[in-house]
Amino acid sequence: MRMLLWTWLSRSSLAFAVIAGGLAFALAACGRSESSASGSHTITLYNGQHPQLTAALVSAFEKQTGIKVQVRTGNWVGVALRVAALVYDPSLISPDKLPAKLLDLAQPQWKGKLSFAPTDSDFVPIVGAVIANHGTSTAENWLSGLKTNSSLYEDNETVAAAVNRGSEAVGIIDQYYWYRLRLEIGAAGMHSKLYFFPNHDEGAIENIAGAC
């Protein structure tokens, strides 16, 4: 994979241009600009990625823009933690009936009881964790089971709201959507609860949002 990436980078000037443009956005968001005595600009990039890849991107950016990039590596800091969870309506399903594992949700007994947002970006890391731990074949079978069992929604906010109003028994979300809903409608309006999968299951994967 790494060799393919480097081959692609080395052979495609268009790829360099596109990535350099993306780097320009990252630099603007994650760095600072200075002017030297000669009037040229220098941007500081706080980098948390692989140094070799960053060096290639920085080189392309400097050639395209004429802007000097000063790289500082290892300044990434986590600022928020998102945890995958189930939101459930206790009037429709009791806590002792909740699954021990995320993969269990593909079983036939969950048909018509489950909801999730397959195109939401927060669902992608969950799928990645299943692939990493169980392989592609298991992940495909699991996703097929989810599709059969579930009502599909556009995003996690809609899933959380649907479960909270009693339209769905269970939903796969990141936990902060439940807390956001509670903040919006008040604690008295919350009829749903959160459930976290035990034993470091993929259904409780943690995603860290960072700043540099």
Summary of the structure (lengths in Angstrom):
residues: 212
radius of gyration: 22.3
end to end distance: 26.7
largest distance: 70.9
contacts: 604
relative contact order: 0.17
helix: 51%
strand: 24%
